[in-house]
Amino acid sequence: MNDPRPTAALHTRDAFTAPVASDLAGLLDALRASAAQRDRDGGHAAQEKQWIADAGLLTLAVPREFGGAGARWPDIYETIRRIARVDSALAHLLGFTCLQVVSVNVWGNPMQRARYLRGTVEQRWWWGNAVNPLDTRLVASATSDGGYLLDGQKGFCSGTRGSQMMTVSAHDPVTGKPVFAVVPTAREGITVHEDWDPIGQRQTDSGSVSFARVVVEPHEVLQRADTAYASLRTLISQQVLTNLFVGIAQGALEEARAYVTQHGRPWISSGVDKATDDPYLIQRFGEMRLQAVSAEALATRAAYALDDAWQQGTSLTAETRAHVALATSEAKIVAHRAALDVSEKLFDACGARATHGPLALDRFWRNARVHTLHDPLDYRIRDVGRYALSGTLPEVSLYT
């Protein structure tokens, strides 16, 4: 059970560069200024998405050979975390565009990689996600030329509204296997519905999409490889969510600190003149910070482990991949709990006045609650417990 791979956390930041994401201050200030109002309004954040595109962030995961930033995974996830501190919905959109870029990168042939990855850079495409093999309502019927016709519906299609391209999975009833493809979002027969109305993550453009005899050309069909390297896509997805959780916890802590510093009042029996001198409040902030920094540390550790595995390419072994899955689950469990706990403790720290509706401080908890329901925490704890007890590593699945 002695595992050398988690020493990836010992890497230094000097080993990585973030050429695009090094200065986000202006973008973050702009997103923060409207975050509370946009959370109340919901809908589509077209202007804010344009700012993200203008900042060059859509190219983060695109390899440099295709003109992209070619950023390493620790840098990509740090960028997602920083945006999530002020707006986890838009951080989600950026993370899922990176995920679709990865989908093309690991499932596409050389021609598809060149076409779609270079197109992302040159056309600044936002990508939508209609990949969920468990949702078999979308049916793919093979055509004589090697393409398909798509009919049906997909739900929870993050980023589809306002996107230019999307990745799709559909069920082939003849083979019983899923079909994966890339299609333009504006293709005839595709209808993106504005039916996303959750309690949180309200601007992730995650409504349903209908397909009515949508043509998939042969050159648009992706071939999902059954290799350890290709299966890293799942862990990339899970680490997007993990870093959203970390960002939410960090953002809630920052908002709590700002509110208490400006508006906090000591409790009548505290014996101090300033809220910031209240010993119980100090203890509460200490606990909140411990959760946030613990979550960030494990998320960073998992990102370095992922990056090490990613650099191995098709030579990656199943065992090494499994250790990355374990590190990912460990990080996600702690980040899941931190996001929910810190965003709730925010109100204990700030008091009754912090529930004033226009402040929308509850958005951190609501955003965390929506996202932490992505998959059951219990099964991740089971995987970690199995490893801790018997050294059994997680098996490859849609979530691990």
RAMOKA-V856107 format. One record per residue. N is the residue number from 1. RES is the residue in one letter. PSI is psi in whole degrees, -180 to 180 (none if undefined). OMEGA is omega in whole degrees, -180 to 180 (none if undefined). D_CENTER is the distance of its C-alpha to the mean C-alpha in whole Angstrom. Layout:
n->[N N]
res->[RES RES]
psi->[PSI PSI]
omega->[OMEGA OMEGA]
d_center->[D_CENTER D_CENTER]
//
This chain:
n->[1 2 3 4 5 6 7 8 9 10 11 12 13 14 15 16 17 18 19 20 21 22 23 24 25 26 27 28 29 30 31 32 33 34 35 36 37 38 39 40 41 42 43 44 45 46 47 48 49 50 51 52 53 54 55 56 57 58 59 60 61 62 63 64 65 66 67 68 69 70 71 72 73 74 75 76 77 78 79 80 81 82 83 84 85 86 87 88 89 90 91 92 93 94 95 96 97 98 99 100 101 102 103 104 105 106 107 108 109 110 111 112 113 114 115 116 117 118 119 120 121 122 123 124 125 126 127 128 129 130 131 132 133 134 135 136 137 138 139 140 141 142 143 144 145 146 147 148 149 150 151 152 153 154 155 156 157 158 159 160 161 162 163 164 165 166 167 168 169 170 171 172 173 174 175 176 177 178 179 180 181 182 183 184 185 186 187 188 189 190 191 192 193 194 195 196 197 198 199 200 201 202 203 204 205 206 207 208 209 210 211 212 213 214 215 216 217 218 219 220 221 222 223 224 225 226 227 228 229 230 231 232 233 234 235 236 237 238 239 240 241 242 243 244 245 246 247 248 249 250 251 252 253 254 255 256 257 258 259 260 261 262 263 264 265 266 267 268 269 270 271 272 273 274 275 276 277 278 279 280 281 282 283 284 285 286 287 288 289 290 291 292 293 294 295 296 297 298 299 300 301 302 303 304 305 306 307 308 309 310 311 312 313 314 315 316 317 318 319 320 321 322 323 324 325 326 327 328 329 330 331 332 333 334 335 336 337 338 339 340 341 342 343 344 345 346 347 348 349 350 351 352 353 354 355 356 357 358 359 360 361 362 363 364 365 366 367 368 369 370 371 372 373 374 375 376 377 378 379 380 381 382 383 384 385 386 387 388 389 390 391 392 393 394 395 396 397 398 399 400]
res->[M N D P R P T A A L H T R D A F T A P V A S D L A G L L D A L R A S A A Q R D R D G G H A A Q E K Q W I A D A G L L T L A V P R E F G G A G A R W P D I Y E T I R R I A R V D S A L A H L L G F T C L Q V V S V N V W G N P M Q R A R Y L R G T V E Q R W W W G N A V N P L D T R L V A S A T S D G G Y L L D G Q K G F C S G T R G S Q M M T V S A H D P V T G K P V F A V V P T A R E G I T V H E D W D P I G Q R Q T D S G S V S F A R V V V E P H E V L Q R A D T A Y A S L R T L I S Q Q V L T N L F V G I A Q G A L E E A R A Y V T Q H G R P W I S S G V D K A T D D P Y L I Q R F G E M R L Q A V S A E A L A T R A A Y A L D D A W Q Q G T S L T A E T R A H V A L A T S E A K I V A H R A A L D V S E K L F D A C G A R A T H G P L A L D R F W R N A R V H T L H D P L D Y R I R D V G R Y A L S G T L P E V S L Y T]
psi->[-2 117 115 -16 -36 -8 -3 -27 -13 -6 155 159 -22 -19 -9 154 147 79 -28 -39 14 -27 97 5 -48 -44 -44 -39 -42 -42 -41 -37 -31 4 -46 -44 -43 -32 -40 -37 -32 -152 -154 125 67 -46 -44 -37 -34 -40 -42 -42 -43 -30 -4 12 -17 -15 4 -47 -1 125 151 -27 -19 13 4 -180 -28 37 151 160 -39 -35 -40 -46 -32 -39 -44 -43 -45 -39 -40 -26 -33 -25 92 -22 -46 -31 -39 -45 -44 -45 -39 -25 -43 -38 -41 -34 -44 -39 -46 -38 -39 -21 -16 154 172 -40 -42 -41 -47 -43 -50 -34 -41 -35 -36 -39 -49 -35 -4 56 134 140 138 157 113 37 113 91 -20 -22 101 17 -24 120 135 122 122 143 165 -20 4 1 -161 161 132 131 132 -153 152 143 166 49 79 134 4 -40 127 2 161 -30 159 150 144 141 140 160 125 107 -19 -47 -20 11 157 151 135 141 166 130 150 138 -30 7 146 133 -10 127 117 118 142 63 24 109 64 180 -19 177 49 -14 36 5 45 36 -174 162 132 146 125 99 51 126 129 115 153 -38 -4 -7 127 148 105 115 142 68 160 -39 -48 -33 -7 -20 -41 -44 -32 -43 -46 -33 -24 -50 -42 -46 -24 -44 -45 -45 -39 -45 -44 -42 -41 -40 -43 -42 -41 -45 -44 -41 -47 -40 -39 -37 -6 148 139 151 149 -27 16 -27 14 162 -24 144 -35 -8 -1 121 -35 -34 -40 -43 -42 -44 -34 -43 -41 -43 -41 -40 -43 -46 -31 -43 -43 -41 -45 -35 -42 -43 -45 -37 -39 -41 -43 -44 -41 -43 -41 -40 -20 -17 -142 -7 -3 134 159 -36 -45 -42 -40 -36 -34 -39 -41 -48 -36 -45 -41 -44 -41 -37 -50 -39 -40 -52 -40 -43 -46 -45 -47 -39 -22 -42 -21 -43 -34 -36 -37 -28 -179 -37 -21 -10 4 123 -51 -22 -29 36 -16 -9 -30 -47 -44 -42 -42 -42 -41 -46 -32 -3 8 -41 154 130 -33 -39 -28 -42 -38 -46 -42 -41 -40 -41 -42 -34 -42 -1 13 122 155 144 157 131 -175 -14 -6 none]
omega->[175 -171 -180 -170 179 175 173 180 -178 176 175 178 -179 -179 -175 176 177 -172 -178 -170 -174 -178 -178 -170 -178 179 -179 178 -180 179 -179 -175 -176 -172 -177 -180 -180 176 179 -175 -174 177 -171 -177 -174 -178 -178 176 177 177 179 177 -180 179 178 -173 -180 -178 -174 -175 179 180 -177 180 178 177 -178 180 -180 -178 177 -173 177 180 178 -178 175 177 178 179 -177 177 -179 178 -178 -177 -176 178 -180 174 176 -179 178 -180 -178 170 175 -179 179 174 178 180 178 -176 -176 -179 -174 173 -177 180 180 179 -179 -176 -171 180 176 177 178 180 -173 -177 -179 -178 160 -179 173 -177 173 180 173 -176 178 178 -174 -180 178 -174 177 178 -177 176 -173 -177 -180 177 -179 166 -178 176 178 -173 173 177 180 -176 -175 173 -175 179 -179 179 175 179 175 169 -172 167 -180 -178 174 -175 -180 -179 -176 -177 177 175 -180 -177 172 177 172 -178 -177 -178 180 179 179 176 177 -175 178 -175 178 -176 -179 178 180 -177 -168 -179 178 177 -172 179 179 179 177 180 180 -179 179 -178 171 -179 180 -178 178 -179 178 178 -178 -178 179 -180 178 -179 -180 -178 173 178 179 -177 174 178 -178 178 170 -179 179 -177 169 179 180 179 177 179 179 180 178 178 179 179 179 180 -180 -178 -178 179 -176 -169 -173 177 179 176 -170 -179 -177 -179 179 -177 -178 179 -178 176 -180 -174 180 177 176 179 -180 179 176 179 179 -180 179 178 -177 -177 176 179 -180 -179 180 177 178 177 180 -180 177 177 177 -178 176 180 -179 -178 179 177 -175 176 -179 179 179 -179 179 178 -179 177 175 177 178 179 179 179 178 -180 -176 178 -178 180 176 -178 -179 -178 -180 -175 -178 -179 173 180 175 -177 174 -180 -172 178 -170 -178 -180 177 177 -171 -177 177 179 179 177 -177 -180 179 -179 178 178 -177 179 -174 -178 175 -177 173 -173 179 -175 -177 175 177 176 -179 179 179 178 180 -179 -175 -172 -180 180 -179 180 175 178 175 178 -176 -179 none]
d_center->[30 30 27 27 23 22 24 21 21 24 23 24 22 25 23 21 21 18 20 18 16 19 20 18 20 22 19 17 21 21 18 19 22 21 18 20 22 20 18 22 22 19 19 18 17 19 20 17 16 19 19 15 17 20 19 18 14 14 16 14 13 16 19 22 24 23 23 19 19 18 16 16 12 13 14 11 9 11 11 7 9 12 11 9 13 15 12 9 9 10 7 5 8 8 4 6 9 9 8 11 13 13 14 17 18 18 20 22 25 26 27 24 22 24 24 21 19 22 22 19 20 24 22 19 18 14 13 13 12 15 14 15 18 19 20 23 24 24 27 27 31 32 35 38 36 33 31 30 30 27 28 26 23 19 17 14 13 10 11 15 17 18 17 19 18 16 16 18 19 22 25 28 31 33 31 29 26 23 23 20 21 20 22 22 21 24 26 29 28 25 24 21 22 21 21 17 19 17 18 15 12 15 14 11 14 13 17 19 20 24 25 29 31 28 29 27 29 30 28 25 25 22 24 21 23 23 23 21 19 18 17 14 12 11 11 8 6 7 7 3 4 7 7 6 9 11 11 12 14 16 16 18 20 21 22 24 26 26 28 30 31 32 33 33 37 38 39 43 44 42 45 43 43 39 36 34 37 37 36 34 32 32 31 28 27 27 25 22 22 23 20 17 19 19 15 14 17 16 12 14 17 14 13 16 17 15 16 20 19 18 21 23 22 24 26 23 25 24 25 23 20 20 20 17 16 18 16 13 14 16 13 11 15 16 13 13 16 16 14 16 19 19 18 21 24 23 26 28 28 28 31 32 32 28 28 29 27 27 25 22 21 20 17 15 17 16 12 12 14 13 9 11 13 11 13 17 17 20 20 17 20 23 21 21 25 26 25 27 30 31 29 27 24 21 22 19 18 15 13 15]
//
